[in-house]
Amino acid sequence: MGDALDQVRKRLWNQARREGDKKTTGTMRGLKYALLKNPDDLTDRQNTALATLGDVDPRGQLYRAWQLKELLRTLLRQPVEQAEAELKRWIGWASRCRIPEVTDLCGKIRRRRDDILRTIRLGYSNARLEAFNNKIKVTIRMAYGFRDTDDLIAMIKLRCSGLPIHLPAPIP
């Protein structure tokens, strides 16, 4: 949903730029990260930018897309029975919103509805796997220039092993 929301923002920003609407493009300048972050983690500047969200688009597409993102985000923290009803309501609202990026996503979510509910029921997440993959990617970037892939593999094993590594400190 974050990607769909960002695509809506880009489309509306490009449309305002083409029309020469400097007020809208100026207002939308600080919205990217404010839209994508959780509302609890927003800075004061981002809160201010988010408060002007209703003034950005006269048809309210960006605001409705942001509301749909927030509803979908809170859906994963609800009990299964309530989440099932909320997901059904979300799909209905998203399919009628007439925002092309959101309706495309709605079709994907409708097809994966059972998988989403199963994830909520079991409480599993792929967050640990994603964190592990990110650690490997960072290690690969750090190892740029290694001549041997065995050194890269050793570095990945060392960083992902969880062993505390204490580097020698210079003697003062």
Summary of the structure (lengths in Angstrom):
residues: 172
radius of gyration: 21.8
end to end distance: 53.2
largest distance: 68.7
contacts: 411
relative contact order: 0.08
helix: 73%
strand: 0%
